[in-house]
Amino acid sequence: MTREILAMGEPMVEFNQTGGPGSRTYLQGFGGDSSNFAIAAARQGASVGYVSALGDDIYGGMLRDLWREEGVDDAHVRNRADAFTAVYFVTHDAGGHHFSFFRNGSAASRYAPADLPLEAIAEAKILHLSGISLAISKSAHDACFAAIAAARSAGVKVSFDTNLRLKLWPLAQARIAIDAAVSQCDICLPSYDDVAAIYDERDPDRLADLLLAKGPGIVALKLGAEGTLLALPEKRVRIAPHPCKPVDATGAGDTFGGAFVACLARGADPVEAARYAAVAAALSTQGYGAVAPIPSAAEVAAARAGVAA
């Protein structure tokens, strides 16, 4: 079945600390930036598929159950008996949220170019990847760029979230790979801290100029509490953050990206898509975990209308 959006990367099972700093209680959930993105897009009504690999273990089964509940097609997710499904822990303190990952040698990190579903990529409207998708291993890096090449040759748009994680690779290596992906994408979804480090530039408008010059037609620069700078070749718009009462920002950027690209896939104007996505991202911070608090389209619509969902 043809999907509007295909997301590619590493899915993970999450254990998120609840009850405040020092608590020994953890809520089991799900994560992995591209999987979060896929679920966020699906909850906004997009037709979404996922490209990855899982271990033949209980956590892999839990992720498949999740995607099927969410309407995310897992037909192009491979099972590997020789590898495991990655997990991570989130803890919270006055400095924010902190991650501990257990992913070295995961099934997704063993993904290779030969594993790609080239026909499905060619039939999609948009292929989405991230800096984490590139960083988890050499074979996954090569598979991502092979997927980008396949998408571009078929006229499929490429969406890319920088998601710089320096625990996964050195900055010098990340700069080369992320810059190459930015230069080959159509929709760029960077976080300010990522691109400030990658391009050694602090001014958001100059960063937007730099990114647009590399080729993408849409840049949505996420500025955290300051909202989003949407930059197009012909104009740029500041999107204010939606008021919310955040308790956990895990996955908020992924929710923004999934909601934004879902809107673009159905033909929305980028400015309207960014305004919609800002509301979705804000709502996702009002509960614990990367996936559970992602809002539905109805919840976003109600929030935009000022009505309790």
Secondary structure, 3 states (H helix, E strand, C coil): CCCCEEEECCCEEEEEEECCCCCCEEEEEEECHHHHHHHHHHHCCCCEEEEEEEECCHHHHHHHHHHHHHCEEEEEEEEECCCCCCEEEEEEECCEEEEEEECCCCCHHHCCHHHCCHHHHHHCCEEEEEHHHHHCCHHHHHHHHHHHHHHHHCCCEEEEECCCCCCCCCHHHHHHHHHHHHHCCCEECCEHHHHHHHHCCCCHHHHHHHHHHCCCCEEEEECHHHCEEEEECCEEEEECCCCCCCCCCCCHHHHHHHHHHHHHHCCCCHHHHHHHHHHHHHHHCCCCCCCCCCCCHHHHHHHHHCCCC
